[in-house]
Amino acid sequence: MQATALQETNNRATVTPSSRDVLRSEHGITLFRGGQLQRFDVAYETWGTLSPAKDNCILLLTGLSPSAHAKSSHQDATRGWWEKMIGPGCALDTTRFFVICVNNLGSCFGTTGPASVHRESGRPYGLDFPELSMEDLAQVAHRVVLSFGVDRLHALLGPSMGGFTALAYALQFPDTVGRISLISSALRPQARAIAVHSLQREAITNDPAWCNGLYTPEHRPTVGMRLARKIGMTSYRSAAEWEHRFGNSRTEFKSTSAFGVEFQVEAYLEATSKRFVDNFDPNCYLYLSRAMDIFDILSHGATAVSTLAGIKTKAIQVIGVESDNLFPLHQQNQLAETLEEADQAVQFVVIDSDKGHDAFLVETDRFAPVISEFLS
Amino acid sequence: MQATALQETNNRATVTPSSRDVLRSEHGITLFRGGQLQRFDVAYETWGTLSPAKDNCILLLTGLSPSAHAKSSHQDATRGWWEKMIGPGCALDTTRFFVICVNNLGSCFGTTGPASVHRESGRPYGLDFPELSMEDLAQVAHRVVLSFGVDRLHALLGPSMGGFTALAYALQFPDTVGRISLISSALRPQARAIAVHSLQREAITNDPAWCNGLYTPEHRPTVGMRLARKIGMTSYRSAAEWEHRFGNSRTEFKSTSAFGVEFQVEAYLEATSKRFVDNFDPNCYLYLSRAMDIFDILSHGATAVSTLAGIKTKAIQVIGVESDNLFPLHQQNQLAETLEEADQAVQFVVIDSDKGHDAFLVETDRFAPVISEFLS
């Protein structure tokens, strides 16, 4: 698939050092599995300044749940999800690079997704949203890049699910990426990750408040969302970290509800799931979770090697974490080996951290040097 | 705590080569955390014949969910949960040993638990059942052993949660056990295991049909039970096994329900959870799950070493499995090291299997030789 320049109605006026914006496309797109969206919005944020030659652009893709707010800015002073990685002198050095982060298609932070109101019906899409794929997230992110007139990215970064989107991006637009950094990702989710994701979806759809996707803002399936997030947490973090932090310590006050919170690790799960439950849309979660599970680079060719050989990059970095049990290290190893067989210039980096799959979010000081060096 | 001989109303007539029976105690017991049971039943099965000297008795404790039916018998020809481990010439050789398997206190297969009808109220105990501990399961199992006039077990075997019960047994009745085999167990659950167990409990209590424990047989919280079992399965089995068996293969027919079963690993979870959902009682599950989480040998003494030093055994075997991520190998290693520091004669065996925590159930051929040798 070749990128074509499209006339977008872009309400961005000028490229400022940091900006929050929405690209509003009135052009429909055909999704990877055949569905159609007649129009879409895509929210993004930028930091740094695009060079006159437009050759310093970095596209940062996200995991399933973050917004485009990777870094605080004048318009939004709240801490971003990769706050310490982006800025002057940081790994994504905004004195050198123009960084774009895009909110995923199907998400609920300004980009069109199942929670968005369908213009014709006046109601949220809900389960009428077409089947979603990583390839669609990549296509929409590519539209944002094109809207800046950037033909070729200096680099494309994809942590976690964003690694799948990055692969889908490079496979669909093979001549448009200079360097790719794939962080705690894989060629596809392993069976256990699919199992865990499916249980998260089941926790949501089990909640009577889900109502087959027809919940109202006042009656969201928060009970199911809370459990889904907690199930996720047991796969995002490592057993060693929790044993070190919590062991079998009890909470100071025992919950009064039967079989309620009693251990510190339960209280931690309760507290950390709250923000997600309050902010993320259940149907969006279901769509993105399944889109991740159905991702497979073999959708793009007969073999992984022949498929990946088609990408024209300078270098690809694969980063894995020893304690990751969602996308375990052997998957990054396999990804790196397959890329090498496909004649890509591969750099494989193993990060020693007990923070599991979430290490890239919470131990940025370990990732910053290797990403910084790779981008230079 | 010293065992005292108790007058039990035992409806067993003679010791037969195999028998299914129930010990009905009209004597109340005080539970480890202070609660009272005015009476209780405990279901058990036996295989082999007790020697005249009563010195060939093996007590087999179980994980959370099995019944006492570890082996098929004349009275129950269905396959037992450890079918190949028990019988003439097997690891638990019934030509030599008299094997007893006890259904846990708090369970629902003939032993008193939250699903049992309280004699005074005429209703199931439900959440009125007193707080349960591994120590109580051990105490009740000890009553069964005493009812045969056995003062000292030849051996005590505890796989998984049964390992906690075995430790609680040996700590409470320190002079009554010759050998102990602790299989895929630990000194206490690690934080991640507590987290996973708490999510299983949350899945059940989230189900509106749970009704704060007051569900009826016709309206059980099967939706929550199904999810709880599936969450458990992701910790019982290893990622490597599932990747090998299922990868990201799809089912032949896609579910018609939104976000229903689509991958083979999902279909597997659906199928394997059914038997559990149909047979196990939700409140019993909640009680036993929490009893496991609150187990800690430090309830019995100031340090693990000083506590374990009080047990008078000939030898203790600790078996661990490389791919276990619920009770990971470092926990069995820690258990073995602590027992050695406590001057116990310890045998530490590592089983190379990709079947995770469930290996002792599904790869009995790997366990049989080491257990057989240890028992001889």
Interface residues (C-beta under 8 A of the other chain):
Chain A: L127 R188 P189 Q190 A191 R192 I194 A195 V196 S198 L199 R201 E202 A203 T205 N206 D207 P208 N212 G213 V223 G224 L227 K230 I231 M233 T234 A239 W242 E243 R245 F246 G247 N248 A258 F259 V261 E262 F263 V265 E266 L269 L286 R290 D293 D296 N325 P328
Chain B: L127 R188 P189 Q190 A191 R192 I194 A195 V196 S198 L199 R201 E202 A203 T205 N206 D207 P208 N212 G213 V223 G224 L227 K230 I231 M233 T234 A239 W242 E243 R245 F246 G247 N248 A258 F259 V261 E262 F263 V265 E266 L269 L286 R290 D293 D296 N325 P328
